[in-house]
Amino acid sequence: MTYVILLLAIVSEVIATSALKASDSFSKLGPSLIVVVGYVFSFYLLTIVMRSMPTGMAYAIWAGLGVVLVSLFGYFFANEKLDFAACLGMSLIVLGVVVINVFSKTVSH
């Protein structure tokens, strides 16, 4: 269940981050509310995850997958380009998350 809650925290953070641009520096109410509610919900879920997962591991997974998903959202929906270096870097982030989850003894399975 911990990983499901962590995934929900990541999705909530991705939605909030993706709405930042649309908020136009918090001058538009709708997107601004999405940002605030999304981040509050995401951090709340992250605190639940940290009850059963070390802080460093939870944050590494949350931040790493968040970066990749926000970048993919930008690529597919906001016409933001990703060059080879960006794709390679994000691949290394995903590989790092996999290594943590498969090989680290600090993450409870």
N, C-alpha and C positions, 0 to 999 in steps of 0.2 A: 504493500500500500504506500510505502514511503516514496517509491519511484513514481507512482501515479500522482501523488501530491506534488512532487518536484516537477513533474511534467506540466501540471496545471500552473505552477508558479512561473515556469519558463514561458508558457504560452501567454499568460497574463502580462508578463514583462515585455514580451515581443509586441503584443497589441498596444501597450502603453507607449513603448518607444516608437513604434510606427506612427502613432497619432501625434507625436511631438511636432513633426513638420507641419501637419495640418492645423495644429493649434495656433500657428503663426505667432510665436512668442507669447502664448497664453492670451491672445487677443480674441480668440473665437471660443465661445463657451462650450459647445458640444465636444470638440476634440480635446479641449482642456480638461473637461470632466473625465473623459476616457483615460487621459494620461494619469490624473490623480487617483482615480478609482483603481485603474490597472496596477499602478505601482503599489498602492496600499494593499491590495489583495495579494499581489505577488510576494511582497515582503512578509505579509501575515502567513501565507502558505510556506514560505521559506523558513520561518521560525518553527513551524510544526515539523518540517523535515529535520531541522537541527536537533530535535529531541532524540532522534534515533540515528543520526548520521553526523560525523564530525563536521564542524563548521567549514574547515578548509576544503573538504571533499564536496560538500553540498554547494558551496559557493563556486568552486571550480567547474562543476557540472552546469550549474545555473548560468554562470557568466559565459562559459565557453559555448554552450549550445545556444544561448541567447544571441551572442554575436553572430554566429552562423545563420540562425533563423532570421534575424533582422536584416542581414546582408542579402539573404535570398529573397526576402519580402521586397526589399528595395530593388533588386534586380528584376523580379517578375512583375511588380505592380507600380513601381515608381520610376522606371526607366533609368535606374542607376547601374552603370556598367561595372563589371568586375574583370580585372585583368588577370593574367596568369599568376602573378605574385599573390594577389588577393585570394585566388582559388587555392593556391598551394598553402598559404598560411591558414586558411580555414580548414583545409584537409588535415593539417597538423594539429589544429585545435580538436577536431573530431577524433583523430587518432589518440591524442592525449586523454580525452574523456574515456575512450574505449580502454586504454591501458589502465587508467585509474580503476575502472569498474571491473575489469577482468583480472588484473594482477595484484592490486593493492589489498593488503590485509586490513587496512583502516576503514574500508567500506564494508559494512555488514550486508551479507547477501541472504 
